[in-house]
Amino acid sequence: MEFLPKELLEGLRVAQKRKSAKTSRLRVLADGASWRVLRRFKGGFALDADRVSHLRGYVDLYDGSTHIATCLIIASEVADGELICNVKRETAVADRAPLDFVFEGPEIAGYLSKA
């Protein structure tokens, strides 16, 4: 891409950012503010650097309106117009409390009365 003019490269970068922001349902919520996730990768995710310049600490990750995980961001850096957030820990959100015992046997859904 070194042979393309700077203006064209910048236009392509803006268009790619716009497209990924429209197609992505993922968003990060921290301190009452929300940002769309441009892309997600193993060990982190990328945000639009024009909207947020630095992010660190615990954040919540949403897919649409569904809370899917809590993340601990340990480092963030700006590269090519993206804020690259490195995540140390990502914990999935469950709809019930974890069990503190081993469940043995089939789970009973209900009882049938005598016929």
Residue, then its C-alpha position, 0 to 999 in steps of 0.5 A: m500500500e506504499f504506492l498509494p497517495k496519503e489522501l487515498l490511504e486515509g480515505l480507505r482507513v475512514a471507510q473501513k472504520r465506518k463499515s466495521a462500526k456499522t456491522s459490529r454489534l459489540r460495544v464496551l461500557a465503562d464509567g457510563a460511556s459506551w464505545r463500539v468495538l471495531r474488531r475483536f481478537k484473541g487477548g483484546f479488542a480495538l476501538d475508534a481512537d477518535r472517540v476514546s484516547h485511553l482506556r484501562g481497568y474493568v469494562d463491560l462487553y455487550d453484544g447488542s443489549t446482552h451483557i456477555a463479559t467483563c474485561l480487565i484492560i491492562a494496556s491500551e495504545v493507539a495504532d493506525g487510528e485504533l485504540i488497541c486494548n489488551v485484556k488480561r482477564e475476560t469473564a463470561v457473564a452467566d444467567r445464574a450463580p455457579l454451583d459449589f458442588v458436583f451435580e451427579g445424575p440426570e437433571i429432573a425436569g418434572y414429575l409425572s403423576k400416576a396414571 
